[in-house]
């Protein structure tokens, strides 16, 4: 028989082993699936898993393991939502095209956490603005209050924006134009704070007449190792008063000249490219007919000219249209913005307009609903700022952003 002292020693050894492995009693052990959806090779790609858990007096810890039980770097940020805490777990993962990987996530207050990234994004407040800094590579500047989302991006030795910009505009069915923001708009709330990711959340109610206020929820996500921001705009519109939404971005491009015109590319059903001389405009539009299956590809066209004299440049096959991808490159000989729209063409009318002077306008028009099936309307865009030419500086197509890996907990 073991002595009492031997019993105590065995207990301590077992307890120590459990602590080292992160498997103390009460800890969850979850299987997390990460699936590559776009057919791309993705080295060290930024991924996010969101978990809601009951709030605890002591914060939860997270340990993420690969298929060989090796720990993966994780950033865990908790947002208190009453009796629940919403955890956002950021981690990098390398994926082959169409690859499916299954990881193990250990969750508990006494779990030995995954290692953290030492350097990366830092969120600071300076001169009344927010700054996301990844020294010495880039510095984002964001106005402190919800409204125009971006003030500045210093990257690659150039200023890429004419801020304040990335304005969010609503238009009601009666024709009234409203803007998110204003002097009484609330401040951004940081729900993730680097070094792997910084995420800012803004909420604002906007009155449109005497009906229920329109609740706007805007999320800006800045992943490390990328010079892009993902913008998610969601509206709660129970009375179906909002007819369309727009995102307006102004770039800091050089003046377009005959010797060096600014250039535009569109991801339509095929790749469409053109030069834009001073005063010229190009527009990609996708229009869904009022009849037909909802999953059918809407007709699309690219038009070019001036704002008053646009003419068709490329149009889709009227019999068998291919769905437009819904992205744009707009560039001078130094800078380029790759902007991609999620779900382009799913609503009644969608468009991306680019001007020679550096203006980009994303427009989404909603069909009228007598009995709305859902109150929610949304616009999600990725804005990737790179050097010229994008084929060298960005290395991939904007479709890379539009088809992120799918991350979920397996049941």
Secondary structure, DSSP 8 states (H G I E B T S, - for coil): ---HHHHHHHHHHHHHHHHHHT--TT-EEEEEEEE--SS--EEEEEEEEEEEEE--SS--EEEEE-TTS-EE--EEEEEEETTEEEEEEEEEEEE-TT-EEEEEEEEETTS------SSS-EEEEETTEEEEEETTTEEEEEESBSSS-BSEEEETTEE-B-SSB-EEEEEETTS-EEES--TT--B-EEEEESSSEEEEEEEEEE--TTS--EEEEEEEEEETT-SEEEEEEEEE-TT--EEEEEEEEEB------SSS-EEEEEESSSEEEEEE-TT-EEEEEEE--SSS-TTS--EEEEEEE-SSSEEEEEE--SSS------EEEEE-SSEEEEEEETTTTSSSEEEEEEETTSEEEEEEE----TT-S-SEEEEEEEEEEEESSHHHHT-S-THHHHT--EEEE--
